Amino acid sequence: MKGGVLIAGFSTRHVAQSAFQAGYEVCTVDHFSDQDLAWYTKDREKFEDLADLPGAIERICKRNSFDFFVPTSGAEDLVIPLPRYGTLPEIITPFLDKLDTQHFFQENDIPVPRILPENLFPAMVKPCRGAGGWRNAIIKNESAMAAWTSLYPGIPYLRQEVIEGTPASVCCVATGNDAMAIAANGQILRGKGESAYGFSGSITPFSHPALNRMIALAERIAALSGCCGTIGIDFVVSNEIPFAIEVNPRFQGTVDTVEMAYGCNLFDYHVGACAGSLPTTKPSFRKFAVRSILFAERDLTIRADLKHLKNFVADIPWPDTFFEEEQAIVSVYGWGETRDTALNMLDKHITTVRQYMR
């Protein structure tokens, strides 16, 4: 084993799996504690609300010793008495606020949707803090704006111009002053309901006429950010212009498809970048890979044990787990030599999994 690592945040399976495959002894603190997380970890703690996260970390630290700590979403600015492999809280904080991130993009002449005044519609409205895009919405008039603010009372928000285009992201590794793009990804969004702009999967690699420009922008953003380790930059590509949307200064939800498509290990890249070293070469493309998160269309209980589907699913719930409507249930994968082949395989696998969601 290369050493003991504590990974903590709202969701950790994707990072724990990468760390385990890289040869580390892994312990985690997260909200889900899915069945397959147990396959990659020595010990685990589960929490319900982010306010409970520090206490859960304290408990697991009493039972184990660690060489270092890696935060994921929800734990980025948490300070704990362990060496951190990731961006320092004082550097990461501005990128946890979308308005501060907007100012960072503007100050560095990076294309970004402009901020709209309160009386101008339509507007893309999003909370200043939070990940995954679940509360983002296009608001078309004042009554809809009032409904949104009543749904999320007292939450600071950002109003941007609506950019029609293709959602994408670039996974980079950064040393604090230099960066390398590892992969570009197409983003899959929910596309309907109150969570229409919520992240629900990715396809790697991403192909577009603006790809090279987007990658160059992503590397520039990552290098300027001062962040260390794995970092993701979200874009909307419109008329061959990549508009920067967000900086994710942590492991992203695209870890699985990047590693499948390129045969690389992002945790190794992360550790190396935090020590000041970028990969000597970029990984080579092997195949297209796609991940789709399936959500509960109604309240339901998954009675079956889905571990026999482990070759093409992840984030596997324990048998007899109850899910409320709209909760994420499981991740499903497809892959192939072409994009269409990967998507066709994904559709077949989703059909198989949905038999257990009735």
C-alpha positions as CSV (number, residue, x, y, z in Angstrom):
1,M,0.0,0.0,0.0
2,K,1.2,3.5,-0.8
3,G,-0.4,5.0,2.4
4,G,-3.6,5.6,4.2
5,V,-6.0,8.3,2.9
6,L,-9.2,9.8,4.3
7,I,-11.6,10.9,1.7
8,A,-14.5,13.0,2.9
9,G,-17.4,14.9,1.4
10,F,-21.0,14.5,0.3
11,S,-20.2,11.7,-2.3
12,T,-16.9,9.8,-2.3
13,R,-17.3,6.5,-4.1
14,H,-15.8,7.7,-7.4
15,V,-12.7,9.0,-5.6
16,A,-12.4,6.1,-3.3
17,Q,-12.5,3.7,-6.2
18,S,-9.7,5.6,-8.0
19,A,-7.6,5.8,-4.8
20,F,-8.0,2.1,-4.2
21,Q,-7.0,1.2,-7.7
22,A,-4.0,3.5,-7.3
23,G,-2.9,1.3,-4.3
24,Y,-3.9,3.3,-1.3
25,E,-5.6,2.2,1.9
26,V,-8.9,4.2,1.8
27,C,-11.3,5.3,4.5
28,T,-14.3,7.6,3.7
29,V,-16.9,9.8,5.3
30,D,-19.9,10.5,3.0
31,H,-23.7,10.8,2.8
32,F,-24.4,7.7,0.8
33,S,-22.2,4.9,1.9
34,D,-23.4,2.7,-1.0
35,Q,-22.7,-1.0,-1.2
36,D,-19.7,-0.7,-3.6
37,L,-18.0,1.9,-1.5
38,A,-17.4,-0.9,1.0
39,W,-15.5,-2.8,-1.7
40,Y,-12.8,-0.1,-1.9
41,T,-12.5,1.1,1.7
42,K,-11.2,-0.2,5.0
43,D,-13.6,1.9,7.1
44,R,-16.5,4.3,6.6
45,E,-18.6,6.8,8.3
46,K,-22.0,8.0,7.1
47,F,-23.6,11.4,7.8
48,E,-27.0,12.9,7.0
49,D,-26.4,16.6,6.9
50,L,-23.2,18.5,6.1
51,A,-23.3,20.0,9.5
52,D,-22.6,16.4,10.8
53,L,-19.5,16.0,8.7
54,P,-16.9,17.3,11.2
55,G,-18.2,15.0,13.9
56,A,-18.1,12.0,11.5
57,I,-14.5,12.8,10.6
58,E,-13.6,13.0,14.2
59,R,-15.1,9.6,14.9
60,I,-13.3,7.9,12.0
61,C,-10.0,9.5,12.9
62,K,-10.2,8.0,16.4
63,R,-10.4,4.5,14.8
64,N,-7.7,5.0,12.1
65,S,-4.5,6.8,11.3
66,F,-4.0,8.6,8.0
67,D,-1.2,9.9,5.9
68,F,-3.3,12.6,4.3
69,F,-6.8,13.9,3.6
70,V,-8.6,14.5,0.3
71,P,-11.8,16.6,0.3
72,T,-14.7,16.1,-2.1
73,S,-17.9,18.2,-2.6
74,G,-19.1,19.7,0.7
75,A,-15.7,19.4,2.5
76,E,-13.6,21.6,0.3
77,D,-13.0,24.4,2.9
78,L,-13.0,22.1,5.9
79,V,-10.0,22.4,8.1
80,I,-8.9,19.2,9.9
81,P,-5.6,18.2,11.5
82,L,-4.3,16.1,8.7
83,P,-2.0,16.9,5.7
84,R,-4.3,18.0,2.8
85,Y,-3.8,16.8,-0.7
86,G,-5.9,19.4,-2.5
87,T,-6.4,23.2,-2.7
88,L,-5.9,25.1,0.6
89,P,-9.2,26.6,2.0
90,E,-8.0,30.2,1.6
91,I,-7.5,29.6,-2.1
92,I,-10.5,27.4,-2.7
93,T,-13.1,29.7,-1.0
94,P,-13.7,32.1,-3.9
95,F,-14.5,29.2,-6.2
96,L,-17.2,27.9,-3.9
97,D,-19.2,31.2,-4.6
98,K,-20.4,31.6,-8.1
99,L,-20.4,35.4,-7.9
100,D,-16.8,35.4,-6.9
101,T,-16.0,32.9,-9.7
102,Q,-17.8,35.3,-12.1
103,H,-15.6,38.1,-11.0
104,F,-12.5,35.9,-11.4
105,F,-13.5,35.1,-15.0
106,Q,-14.2,38.8,-15.8
107,E,-10.9,40.0,-14.3
108,N,-9.0,37.5,-16.5
109,D,-10.9,38.3,-19.7
110,I,-12.4,34.8,-19.9
111,P,-15.7,34.5,-21.9
112,V,-18.5,34.2,-19.3
113,P,-22.3,34.9,-19.4
114,R,-22.9,38.5,-18.3
115,I,-24.8,39.3,-15.1
116,L,-28.3,40.7,-15.7
117,P,-30.1,43.4,-13.7
118,E,-33.1,42.2,-11.6
119,N,-35.7,43.5,-14.1
120,L,-34.3,41.7,-17.2
121,F,-35.6,38.4,-18.4
122,P,-35.1,35.6,-19.3
123,A,-32.3,34.9,-16.8
124,M,-30.4,31.9,-15.7
125,V,-30.8,32.0,-11.9
126,K,-28.6,29.9,-9.7
127,P,-27.6,29.9,-6.0
128,C,-24.2,31.4,-5.3
129,R,-23.2,28.3,-3.4
130,G,-23.8,24.6,-4.1
131,A,-22.8,22.0,-6.6
132,G,-24.5,19.9,-9.3
133,G,-26.8,22.6,-10.7
134,W,-29.9,21.2,-9.0
135,R,-31.5,24.5,-8.2
136,N,-30.5,26.4,-11.4
137,A,-33.5,27.6,-13.5
138,I,-34.3,29.8,-16.5
139,I,-36.6,32.4,-15.1
140,K,-38.8,34.2,-17.7
141,N,-40.7,36.8,-15.8
142,E,-41.1,38.5,-12.4
143,S,-43.8,36.1,-11.1
144,A,-41.5,33.1,-11.8
145,M,-38.7,34.9,-10.1
146,A,-40.8,35.4,-7.0
147,A,-41.7,31.7,-7.1
148,W,-38.1,30.7,-7.2
149,T,-37.0,33.0,-4.4
150,S,-39.9,31.7,-2.2
151,L,-38.8,28.2,-3.0
152,Y,-35.3,29.0,-1.8
153,P,-35.8,31.8,0.7
154,G,-32.8,33.9,1.9
155,I,-30.4,32.2,-0.5
156,P,-28.0,34.5,-2.3
157,Y,-28.2,34.0,-6.0
158,L,-26.7,35.0,-9.3
159,R,-28.7,36.1,-12.5
160,Q,-26.9,35.5,-15.8
161,E,-27.8,35.9,-19.4
162,V,-29.1,32.7,-20.9
163,I,-26.5,31.1,-23.2
164,E,-27.9,28.4,-25.5
165,G,-25.4,25.8,-26.3
166,T,-23.8,22.5,-25.4
167,P,-22.8,21.8,-21.8
168,A,-19.3,20.5,-21.4
169,S,-16.4,20.3,-19.0
170,V,-12.6,19.9,-18.9
171,C,-10.8,17.8,-16.3
172,C,-7.4,19.3,-15.5
173,V,-4.7,18.6,-13.0
174,A,-3.0,21.7,-11.5
175,T,0.1,22.4,-9.4
176,G,-0.9,25.9,-8.1
177,N,0.7,27.7,-11.0
178,D,0.6,25.3,-13.9
179,A,-2.0,23.0,-15.3
180,M,-2.7,20.2,-17.9
181,A,-6.0,19.2,-19.4
182,I,-6.6,15.4,-19.1
183,A,-10.0,15.1,-20.9
184,A,-12.9,17.0,-22.2
185,N,-16.4,15.7,-21.4
186,G,-19.9,16.2,-22.6
187,Q,-22.3,16.8,-19.7
188,I,-25.6,15.1,-19.4
189,L,-28.3,17.2,-17.6
190,R,-31.6,16.1,-16.2
191,G,-33.4,18.2,-18.8
192,K,-36.8,18.3,-17.1
193,G,-38.6,19.4,-14.0
194,E,-37.3,21.7,-11.2
195,S,-33.8,20.0,-11.6
196,A,-33.6,20.4,-15.3
197,Y,-30.0,21.7,-15.1
198,G,-28.8,19.2,-12.6
199,F,-25.8,17.1,-13.5
200,S,-26.8,13.5,-14.3
201,G,-23.9,12.1,-16.1
202,S,-21.1,12.5,-18.7
203,I,-19.7,11.2,-21.9
204,T,-16.0,11.2,-22.6
205,P,-14.4,12.3,-24.8
206,F,-16.2,15.5,-26.0
207,S,-15.9,16.4,-29.7
208,H,-16.7,20.0,-31.0
209,P,-15.2,22.5,-33.4
210,A,-14.4,24.7,-30.3
211,L,-12.7,21.8,-28.4
212,N,-9.1,23.1,-28.7
213,R,-10.1,26.6,-27.6
214,M,-12.1,25.2,-24.7
215,I,-9.1,23.1,-23.6
216,A,-6.7,26.1,-23.8
217,L,-9.1,28.2,-21.8
218,A,-9.5,25.4,-19.2
219,E,-5.7,25.1,-18.7
220,R,-5.4,28.8,-18.4
221,I,-8.2,29.0,-15.8
222,A,-6.8,26.1,-13.8
223,A,-3.3,27.6,-13.8
224,L,-4.6,31.1,-12.8
225,S,-6.8,29.7,-10.1
226,G,-4.0,28.7,-7.8
227,C,-5.7,25.3,-7.1
228,C,-3.9,22.1,-6.7
229,G,-4.8,18.6,-7.8
230,T,-7.7,17.6,-9.9
231,I,-9.9,20.5,-11.0
232,G,-12.8,20.7,-13.4
233,I,-13.9,23.7,-15.5
234,D,-17.6,23.8,-16.7
235,F,-18.5,25.4,-20.0
236,V,-21.4,26.1,-22.3
237,V,-20.2,26.0,-25.9
238,S,-22.3,28.4,-28.1
239,N,-21.5,29.3,-31.7
240,E,-18.0,27.9,-31.2
241,I,-17.4,30.1,-28.2
242,P,-16.8,28.3,-24.9
243,F,-18.4,30.3,-22.1
244,A,-16.9,29.5,-18.7
245,I,-19.6,28.6,-16.2
246,E,-17.9,27.3,-13.1
247,V,-14.7,26.1,-11.5
248,N,-14.9,22.8,-9.5
249,P,-11.8,22.8,-7.3
250,R,-12.1,19.1,-6.4
251,F,-12.6,15.7,-8.0
252,Q,-15.6,15.9,-10.4
253,G,-18.4,13.6,-11.2
254,T,-16.7,12.8,-14.5
255,V,-13.9,10.7,-12.8
256,D,-15.4,7.4,-14.0
257,T,-15.8,8.2,-17.7
258,V,-12.4,9.9,-17.9
259,E,-10.7,6.9,-16.4
260,M,-12.6,4.4,-18.6
261,A,-12.0,6.4,-21.8
262,Y,-8.3,7.0,-21.2
263,G,-7.2,4.1,-19.0
264,C,-5.6,6.6,-16.5
265,N,-5.8,7.0,-12.8
266,L,-6.9,10.5,-11.7
267,F,-6.0,9.9,-8.0
268,D,-2.4,9.3,-9.0
269,Y,-2.5,12.4,-11.1
270,H,-4.1,14.3,-8.2
271,V,-1.4,13.2,-5.7
272,G,1.4,14.0,-8.2
273,A,0.0,17.5,-8.9
274,C,-0.4,18.3,-5.2
275,A,3.3,17.5,-4.9
276,G,4.1,19.9,-7.8
277,S,4.4,17.4,-10.7
278,L,2.2,17.2,-13.8
279,P,2.0,14.0,-15.9
280,T,4.9,13.8,-18.4
281,T,2.4,12.9,-21.2
282,K,-1.3,13.1,-21.6
283,P,-3.1,9.7,-21.5
284,S,-4.2,8.2,-24.8
285,F,-7.8,7.7,-25.9
286,R,-9.0,4.1,-25.6
287,K,-12.8,4.2,-26.0
288,F,-15.9,6.3,-25.5
289,A,-17.4,6.0,-22.1
290,V,-20.7,7.3,-20.8
291,R,-22.3,7.4,-17.4
292,S,-26.0,8.1,-16.6
293,I,-27.4,8.6,-13.1
294,L,-30.9,7.1,-12.7
295,F,-33.3,8.8,-10.5
296,A,-36.5,7.6,-8.7
297,E,-39.6,8.6,-10.7
298,R,-41.7,8.0,-7.6
299,D,-41.1,6.9,-4.0
300,L,-39.8,3.3,-4.2
301,T,-37.8,0.7,-2.4
302,I,-35.0,-1.3,-4.3
303,R,-35.5,-4.8,-2.9
304,A,-33.0,-6.6,-5.1
305,D,-29.3,-6.8,-4.6
306,L,-27.8,-5.1,-7.7
307,K,-24.2,-6.2,-7.1
308,H,-24.6,-8.8,-9.9
309,L,-24.8,-5.9,-12.3
310,K,-21.4,-4.5,-11.1
311,N,-19.8,-4.7,-14.5
312,F,-21.9,-1.8,-15.7
313,V,-23.4,-0.1,-12.6
314,A,-21.9,1.8,-9.7
315,D,-23.1,3.6,-6.6
316,I,-25.0,0.4,-5.9
317,P,-27.6,0.7,-3.1
318,W,-27.9,-1.8,-0.4
319,P,-31.0,-4.2,-0.7
320,D,-34.2,-2.8,0.7
321,T,-33.1,0.8,0.4
322,F,-35.9,3.4,0.2
323,F,-35.7,6.3,-2.3
324,E,-37.9,9.3,-2.4
325,E,-39.0,10.7,-5.7
326,E,-36.2,12.4,-7.6
327,Q,-33.4,10.9,-5.4
328,A,-30.4,9.4,-7.3
329,I,-30.5,5.6,-7.2
330,V,-27.6,4.2,-9.3
331,S,-25.1,5.0,-12.0
332,V,-25.2,3.1,-15.3
333,Y,-22.4,2.9,-17.9
334,G,-21.9,2.2,-21.5
335,W,-18.7,2.1,-23.6
336,G,-17.5,1.4,-27.2
337,E,-15.2,2.4,-30.0
338,T,-17.7,5.1,-31.1
339,R,-19.9,7.5,-29.3
340,D,-23.1,5.8,-30.8
341,T,-21.8,2.4,-29.7
342,A,-21.3,3.6,-26.2
343,L,-24.8,5.3,-26.0
344,N,-26.5,2.2,-27.5
345,M,-24.8,0.0,-24.8
346,L,-25.9,2.5,-22.1
347,D,-29.5,2.3,-23.3
348,K,-29.4,-1.5,-23.1
349,H,-27.9,-1.4,-19.6
350,I,-30.5,1.1,-18.4
351,T,-33.3,-1.1,-19.7
352,T,-31.8,-4.0,-17.6
353,V,-31.5,-1.8,-14.4
354,R,-35.0,-0.4,-14.7
355,Q,-36.5,-3.9,-14.2
356,Y,-35.5,-3.5,-10.5
357,M,-37.0,0.0,-10.2
358,R,-40.7,-0.9,-10.5
